Amino acid sequence: METQRLVLPEDLNHLGFLFGGRLLAWVDEACWIAASLEYPHCQFVTIGMDRVEFLHSVREGTILSIRSELEREGTTSVTYKVEVVNRRNAGAPPIFSTKVTYVSVDDTGRKRPLR
């Protein structure tokens, strides 16, 4: 699954670069949507994000592509590989990449099987 985000002034830190926490929220949201569409009968919560390392700075006006792909399915959890790139500079290396893991839970917050 792929989604795009436009970096706006309210997304910037005090130095004029994309705030890291904003990017992490977008990544989490994009992967959660992918999981929810692939497993529509499940309720997911985020349980982990692998390495968090921002490889390049991002300025206002950048269009980001957030690409997520199912990497692993367990009994109660799924892991998505995600990559963030500058949409206008497709040949450039990724700005950010990680893996995000979600667990399926019931209404009380207890783990529940995916299938």
Summary of the structure (lengths in Angstrom):
residues: 115
radius of gyration: 15.1
end to end distance: 21.2
largest distance: 46.4
contacts: 323
relative contact order: 0.24
helix: 19%
strand: 42%
